[in-house]
Amino acid sequence: LKGVNTLRHEITVTLLNHLAKPITIEVRERLPVTKDDEKKIQVEESGCEPNWEPYEPEDERLKGGRKWLVDLEPGVERKLIGAYTITIPSGDELVGGNRRE
C-alpha cells in the first residue's frame, strides 16, 4: 500500500574447527549503505544469530561493517546467520536486480 518493495537478505556462514585445540574466529561482513542524503531507501538489520557487532577498522573508512567473534572447541560446528532488509520505492530496482540467488 505504501508503494515500496521490501527485500530480505540472509547471510549464512558455517564454521567447523578441525584443530585439536579451541580457537577464536573473527568473521567480517559488510551491509549495504545508503548515501547520507538518501531518504527513500532504508537498510535495516532484521536479526542475526549470534549477535554481531559494528566493525570499523582504524586504518580505513568502512561503512556498514559488522563482525562476529566466535569461540569454537575442537570438532565443533557453528552456523552464523545475519539478516537485513532493504526497503525501496516500488518503481526502483537494485543494481543487478531485486531477485538475488
Residue pairs with C-beta under 8 A, 6 or more apart in sequence:
3 89
3 90
3 91
4 87
4 88
4 89
4 90
5 87
5 88
5 89
5 90
5 92
5 98
6 85
6 86
6 87
7 85
7 86
7 87
7 88
7 94
7 98
7 100
8 46
8 83
8 84
8 85
9 83
9 84
9 85
9 86
9 100
10 81
10 82
10 83
11 29
11 80
11 81
11 82
11 83
12 79
12 80
12 81
13 27
13 68
13 79
13 80
14 77
14 78
14 79
14 80
15 25
15 27
15 70
15 72
15 77
15 78
15 79
15 80
16 72
16 76
16 77
16 78
17 23
17 72
17 73
17 74
17 75
17 76
17 77
18 75
19 74
20 74
21 74
22 71
22 72
22 73
22 74
23 71
23 72
24 69
24 70
24 71
24 72
25 68
25 69
25 70
25 72
26 67
26 68
26 69
26 70
27 67
27 68
27 70
27 80
28 55
28 65
28 66
28 67
29 52
29 65
29 66
29 67
29 68
29 82
30 62
30 64
30 65
30 66
31 43
31 45
31 64
31 65
31 66
31 84
32 43
32 64
32 84
32 86
33 43
33 63
33 64
34 41
34 42
34 43
40 88
40 89
40 92
41 86
41 87
41 88
41 89
41 92
42 86
42 87
43 64
43 84
43 85
43 86
43 87
44 84
44 85
44 87
45 82
45 83
45 84
46 83
46 84
46 85
47 81
47 83
48 66
48 80
48 81
48 82
48 83
49 79
49 80
49 81
50 68
50 70
50 80
52 66
52 67
52 68
52 82
53 66
53 67
53 68
53 69
54 65
54 66
54 67
55 62
55 65
55 66
55 67
56 62
56 65
57 65
66 82
68 80
70 78
70 80
72 78
86 94
88 94
88 98
